Amino acid sequence: MSESDIKRLMKHLGESINETLAESPKINERIQEIRDSGYDVFLVIEAKIGFSRKEKEEDASWKDAASIQDASSQDAASQNEPIELKITPDDAKFLKSLKISTEDL
C-alpha cells in the first residue's frame, strides 16, 4: 500500500469521526442546551491516530509490554545511563494542569 493510499484512508477515518460526532444526538442536545442558555459553542476535538506496518507472521517476535519495558529498564540500568523522556508542549501543559512539574525531567 502506498503512502497516498494511507493518507486517503486516514482522511476517510477523520471524515467518519467528524460525521459520527456531528450526528450524535447526545452531543447535539448538549450543544443546544448551551446555545439555549445564551452562549455560542464551538467544539474542537483533537484525535491522534498512529499506525505502523504489520510484520509478517513468520517474522514477528511478539513480547508483552511488561517484558519489553523490563528489558529496556535493565539495559539502561546496566549501562548506568539515564532514560530519556521526551515531553511535547501539549504533554507539559497537561502535566501542569495536574500540578506536576516538568522542570526536573
C-alpha positions as CSV (number, residue, x, y, z in Angstrom):
1,M,0.0,0.0,0.0
2,S,1.4,3.4,-1.0
3,E,1.8,6.5,1.2
4,S,-1.0,8.2,-0.8
5,D,-3.3,5.2,0.0
6,I,-2.5,5.5,3.7
7,K,-3.2,9.3,3.5
8,R,-6.5,8.6,1.8
9,L,-7.6,6.0,4.4
10,M,-6.6,8.4,7.2
11,K,-8.6,11.2,5.6
12,H,-11.6,8.9,5.4
13,L,-11.2,7.9,9.0
14,G,-11.1,11.6,10.0
15,E,-14.3,12.3,8.0
16,S,-16.0,9.3,9.6
17,I,-15.1,10.6,13.1
18,N,-16.4,14.1,12.2
19,E,-19.7,12.7,10.8
20,T,-20.2,10.5,13.8
21,L,-19.8,13.4,16.2
22,A,-22.0,15.7,14.1
23,E,-24.8,13.1,14.0
24,S,-24.6,12.2,17.7
25,P,-27.9,13.1,19.4
26,K,-26.3,13.4,22.8
27,I,-23.7,15.8,21.6
28,N,-26.2,17.9,19.7
29,E,-28.5,18.0,22.7
30,R,-25.8,19.3,25.0
31,I,-24.7,21.9,22.4
32,Q,-28.3,23.0,22.0
33,E,-28.7,23.3,25.8
34,I,-25.6,25.6,25.9
35,R,-27.0,27.7,23.0
36,D,-30.3,27.9,24.7
37,S,-28.5,29.4,27.7
38,G,-27.3,32.2,25.5
39,Y,-23.8,31.0,24.6
40,D,-22.1,30.4,21.3
41,V,-20.5,27.0,21.1
42,F,-17.6,25.6,19.2
43,L,-16.2,22.1,19.6
44,V,-12.6,21.2,18.9
45,I,-11.6,17.6,19.4
46,E,-8.0,16.5,18.7
47,A,-7.5,12.9,17.6
48,K,-4.1,11.5,17.3
49,I,-4.0,8.3,15.2
50,G,-0.9,6.2,15.0
51,F,-0.2,3.3,12.8
52,S,2.7,1.1,11.8
53,R,3.2,-1.6,9.2
54,K,2.4,-5.1,10.5
55,E,5.2,-7.6,10.5
56,K,4.8,-10.8,8.6
57,E,3.7,-13.6,10.9
58,E,6.8,-15.7,10.4
59,D,9.0,-12.7,11.1
60,A,7.1,-11.4,14.2
61,S,8.6,-11.9,17.6
62,W,5.9,-10.7,20.0
63,K,6.7,-9.8,23.6
64,D,4.3,-8.3,26.1
65,A,4.7,-4.7,27.1
66,A,6.0,-5.6,30.6
67,S,8.8,-7.8,29.3
68,I,9.8,-5.1,26.8
69,Q,9.8,-2.4,29.5
70,D,11.7,-4.6,31.9
71,A,14.3,-5.3,29.2
72,S,14.8,-1.7,28.3
73,S,15.0,-0.7,32.0
74,Q,17.6,-3.4,32.7
75,D,19.6,-2.3,29.7
76,A,19.7,1.3,30.8
77,A,20.3,0.4,34.4
78,S,23.2,-1.9,33.4
79,Q,24.8,0.8,31.4
80,N,24.2,3.4,34.2
81,E,22.7,5.7,31.6
82,P,19.6,7.9,32.3
83,I,16.5,7.1,30.4
84,E,15.5,9.9,28.1
85,L,11.9,11.2,28.5
86,K,10.6,13.2,25.6
87,I,7.7,15.6,26.5
88,T,5.8,17.6,24.0
89,P,4.5,21.1,24.8
90,D,1.0,19.5,25.0
91,D,2.3,16.9,27.4
92,A,3.9,19.6,29.6
93,K,0.6,21.6,29.6
94,F,-1.4,18.6,30.6
95,L,1.0,17.7,33.4
96,K,1.0,21.3,34.6
97,S,-2.8,21.2,34.7
98,L,-2.4,18.3,37.1
99,K,0.1,20.3,39.1
100,I,3.0,18.1,38.1
101,S,6.2,20.0,37.4
102,T,8.3,19.0,34.4
103,E,11.3,21.3,35.2
104,D,13.3,18.4,36.7
105,L,12.7,16.0,33.9
